[in-house]
Amino acid sequence: MRKTNSTNFLNETDLVENCGMFYTLSIIGGRWKVGILASLLDNDRLRYSEIKGKLKNITERMLIKQLKELQEAGLIVRMDYREVPPRVEYSISDKGKSLESILLTLQRWGKMNRNS
């Protein structure tokens, strides 16, 4: 964690608050978030173990962290069913669905430019 008065922290805060593109990338950036969002866009809802199965090599700690961050950003919804054994499902929110065209554009761009 960076000091809140460091130049790096202040620059990042300014960019997130004033640049839409930087804000978007700060929310979906990282190795696993796009994969989680893509999995939930392709499926109505998924249980934790189903998401983990779709993302090879992700650790449990990292998956939990990424799911919490996406939930806090309002991109996914966590449904906790109060039953025994416990059941939790995740689905994409309307805000998360609004990223679909952006993610598809990123996918097309990556396919076209991967080997360039």
C-alpha positions in Angstrom: 0.0 0.0 0.0 1.3 3.4 -1.0 1.4 6.5 1.2 -1.6 8.6 0.5 0.5 11.7 0.2 3.0 10.2 -2.3 3.2 11.7 -5.8 2.4 8.3 -7.3 -0.7 7.9 -5.3 -1.9 11.5 -6.0 -1.3 11.1 -9.7 -3.2 7.8 -9.8 -6.1 9.4 -7.8 -6.2 12.4 -10.2 -6.3 10.1 -13.3 -9.0 7.8 -11.9 -11.2 10.8 -10.9 -10.7 12.8 -14.2 -10.1 10.3 -17.0 -12.8 7.9 -18.0 -10.4 5.5 -19.7 -8.1 5.3 -16.8 -11.1 4.7 -14.4 -12.3 1.9 -16.6 -8.9 0.2 -16.7 -8.4 0.6 -13.0 -11.7 -1.3 -12.4 -11.2 -4.2 -15.0 -7.4 -4.2 -14.9 -5.3 -7.1 -13.7 -4.8 -10.7 -14.8 -8.2 -12.2 -13.7 -11.0 -9.7 -13.7 -11.6 -9.7 -17.5 -11.8 -13.5 -17.3 -14.3 -13.5 -14.5 -16.4 -10.9 -16.3 -16.2 -12.9 -19.6 -17.3 -16.1 -17.7 -20.2 -14.3 -16.2 -21.2 -12.7 -19.4 -21.3 -16.2 -21.1 -23.3 -17.7 -18.2 -26.4 -16.5 -16.4 -24.9 -17.2 -13.0 -22.0 -19.3 -11.7 -21.0 -20.7 -8.4 -17.5 -20.0 -7.0 -16.2 -23.4 -7.9 -17.5 -23.0 -11.5 -15.6 -19.7 -11.9 -12.5 -21.2 -10.4 -12.8 -24.1 -12.9 -12.9 -21.7 -15.8 -9.8 -19.8 -14.7 -6.9 -22.2 -14.7 -4.1 -21.5 -12.2 -5.9 -18.8 -10.2 -5.4 -19.2 -6.4 -8.4 -19.2 -4.1 -7.0 -16.1 -2.3 -6.8 -14.2 -5.6 -10.2 -15.3 -6.8 -11.8 -14.2 -3.6 -10.0 -10.8 -3.8 -11.0 -10.2 -7.5 -14.6 -11.2 -6.8 -14.8 -8.8 -3.9 -13.3 -6.0 -6.0 -15.7 -6.6 -8.9 -18.6 -6.7 -6.4 -17.5 -3.4 -4.7 -17.3 -1.8 -8.2 -20.8 -2.9 -8.9 -19.9 -5.1 -11.8 -21.1 -8.4 -10.4 -23.7 -9.5 -7.9 -23.1 -12.0 -5.1 -26.2 -14.0 -4.1 -25.8 -15.8 -0.8 -28.4 -18.5 -0.3 -29.0 -19.2 3.4 -29.1 -23.0 3.2 -27.1 -26.0 4.3 -24.7 -26.6 2.7 -24.0 -23.0 2.0 -24.4 -21.9 -1.7 -23.1 -18.7 -3.2 -23.7 -17.7 -6.9 -22.3 -14.8 -8.9 -23.9 -13.0 -11.8 -23.1 -10.0 -13.9 -24.9 -6.8 -13.0 -26.4 -4.3 -15.5 -23.3 -2.1 -15.0 -21.1 -5.1 -15.7 -23.2 -6.0 -18.8 -22.5 -2.5 -20.1 -18.8 -3.5 -20.5 -19.7 -6.3 -22.9 -19.1 -4.3 -26.1 -15.8 -3.0 -24.7 -14.6 -6.4 -23.8 -15.5 -7.8 -27.2 -13.6 -5.0 -28.9 -10.6 -5.7 -26.8 -10.8 -9.4 -27.7 -11.0 -8.6 -31.5 -8.1 -6.2 -31.2 -6.0 -8.8 -29.4 -6.7 -11.4 -32.0 -5.8 -9.1 -34.8 -2.6 -7.8 -33.2 -1.3 -10.7 -31.1 1.3 -11.8 -33.7 2.1 -8.4 -35.2 
